């Protein structure tokens, strides 16, 4: 539910910023990446298809970076991210 609200908020912020072509989503300390995964799915449903979602995860742990990459790769290889 939180990610749906985050997606809705981002969509409203996007509109308030005059609908930019790129939306940057940054998460600090993303752990396993599940919040970003749910957020990206919510954004795919709420933003128009021409909007690019520029995703950045700030993570110091190499093992967690690998886990995040594996989890998010299916969402990141689309032309929207």
N, C-alpha and C positions, 0 to 999 in steps of 0.2 A: 504494500500500500504506500509506503514512504516513497518508493521509486516512482510510482505513478504520480504522486504529488510533485515530486522533483521534476519529472518530465513535463507536467502541466505548467509548473512555475517557469521552467526554461522556455517553454513555448510562448508563454505570456511575455517573458522578458525579451525574447526574440522579436516579437511583434512590437514591443515598446521601443526597441532599438532600430526601428525602421527595417526590419526583416533582412538582416545581413546574410550574405551567401555562405558564411562560415560561422559555426558555433564552436567555441573551444570549451571542452569539458576537462577539468583537471582534478585529479583526486590525489591527495597526499596520504601516504600510508595505506594503500588500498588492500592490504592483506591478501586474501585469496582472489579478489577481483569480483566478488559476487554483487556488490553494490553497483559497480560500474556496468556489469553485465545487465542487470535489471534496468539501470538508467538508460543505457543505449537502446534496449528494447522499447522502453517507454518513449524515447525520442523518435525512434523509427515510426511509431504510431502517430505521434503528435506533430512532427515537423513535415513540411512539404518535401517531396523527394529531391528537389534541386538543391537543398541545403546540405552542405558538407559539415560533418561533425568531426572536428579535430580533437582527438582524444590523447590525453597525456596522463600517465600514471607515474607518480614519484615514489619509488620503492628502492630501499638500500639493499635488501636481501636478494641475492641471486637466485636461490631456490624459489622464492615467492614470485620473482619476475618470470621465471619459467612457468610456474603454475598459472599466473595471470595471462601470459601469452597463449597458453593452451586453451584456457577458458574463453578468452575474448577473440581469438583468431577467426572463428566463424562470423562474428559480427563486424570485425575490422576489415575483412576482405571485400565487403560490399563497397560500391562506389560512394556510399554516403559517409563512410568513416575513414 
